Amino acid sequence: MPPAGLHVLVIDEQPTTRRGVASLLGEEIDGVTVTGAADLPEAIGRSDPASAGVVVLDPGGDLAGIDAAVADLARRFGGPVVVFTAGTGTRALADALKAGVKGFVCKDSPPADLVRAVRAAAAGDFYVDPALSSALVLDEGDRTLTPRQREILQLLADGVQTAVVGERLGLATETVRTHIKRILAKLDANTRTQAVAIALRAGVIE
């Protein structure tokens, strides 16, 4: 559940979109307040950084520079970022997840998906648009997880520590670490948590 008094900052160049998101979240999340801004400079001028619980961001275009935008938002506002965009390519999704966003929702998705993403982000969880989750199963030969890598990732998702993973699978701890590094590279993830989230959404693990 989102915390009481949650403040959502919506950054989108379209005023109609900002108003629509504010109305939607106001109807669906008790006690939420929403601040809108056309871009990051305007958001900085209008919002109290300490009060921004979740940032809903349309980065525009093909998400070029998303790393810098997310880093700037995290530094100034502290809250998690949910990307809300018309861009639906798997590359855009991978770049956003790698940048550290907590959610990714397409603008042509049902309104409930954005609400779920904001709720998840406020709770510290991930949410990826269901319409894109299947696209996270990478079909390029050198980017598909091997059975062993899926096995290791499943154990990590179950909360098993690296050394214990090695014991269960009969592998040296360093070998497990090497597999994990390759898993992160294949899934374009910065952390194990991101890799697990991506794999869960894609149905690669349970």
C-alpha positions, 0 to 999 in steps of 0.5 A, spaced: 500 500 500 502 507 498 504 511 504 499 516 507 500 522 504 503 520 498 506 525 493 506 524 486 510 528 481 508 528 474 513 530 469 510 531 462 510 536 456 503 535 455 498 539 460 492 534 458 496 528 460 498 531 466 491 533 468 489 526 466 494 522 471 492 527 476 485 525 476 486 518 475 491 517 481 486 522 485 481 517 484 484 511 485 489 512 491 487 515 497 490 521 500 495 522 494 497 529 492 499 530 485 504 536 482 505 537 475 511 540 471 512 540 463 520 538 464 525 537 470 527 545 470 519 546 472 519 541 476 525 543 480 522 550 481 515 548 483 516 542 487 519 541 494 524 535 493 523 532 500 515 531 498 516 527 492 514 520 493 514 517 486 516 521 480 512 519 473 516 521 468 515 521 460 522 522 458 520 523 450 523 520 444 527 514 444 529 515 452 535 518 450 539 520 456 534 516 461 540 515 465 542 522 466 534 524 467 533 518 473 540 520 476 538 527 477 531 526 479 533 521 484 538 526 487 533 532 487 527 528 489 529 522 492 523 518 490 523 512 485 521 513 478 516 510 473 516 511 466 510 513 462 511 513 455 509 512 448 515 509 446 514 501 447 521 498 444 524 493 448 531 497 447 527 503 451 524 498 456 531 495 457 535 502 458 529 504 463 530 498 467 538 499 467 537 506 469 534 504 475 527 506 474 521 502 478 516 502 473 515 502 466 508 503 463 506 505 455 501 510 454 496 506 450 495 501 456 489 501 461 489 506 466 489 501 471 497 499 469 499 506 471 496 506 478 499 499 479 506 502 477 505 508 482 503 503 488 508 498 486 514 504 486 511 507 492 512 500 496 519 499 493 517 494 488 518 494 480 512 494 475 513 493 468 507 494 463 504 487 462 504 488 454 511 488 454 513 483 460 513 478 454 518 482 450 523 481 456 525 474 454 530 476 449 530 472 443 537 473 441 542 467 441 547 470 445 542 474 450 538 468 452 539 465 459 542 458 459 538 453 463 544 453 469 543 461 469 535 460 470 536 455 475 541 460 479 537 466 478 531 462 481 535 461 487 537 468 488 529 470 487 528 465 493 533 469 497 538 464 497 545 467 498 551 466 493 555 461 497 549 457 498 547 457 491 554 454 490 553 448 495 546 446 492 548 446 485 555 443 486 559 449 484 564 453 486 562 460 489 566 464 484 563 460 478 556 462 481 559 469 481 561 469 474 554 466 472 551 472 475 555 477 472 553 474 465 546 474 467 546 481 469 549 483 462 544 479 458 538 482 462 541 489 462 541 489 469 545 493 474 543 489 480 541 482 482 534 485 484 533 488 477 535 482 474 530 478 478 525 483 477 526 483 469 526 475 469 519 475 474 516 479 469 518 475 463 516 469 466 523 466 466 523 464 473 517 464 478 
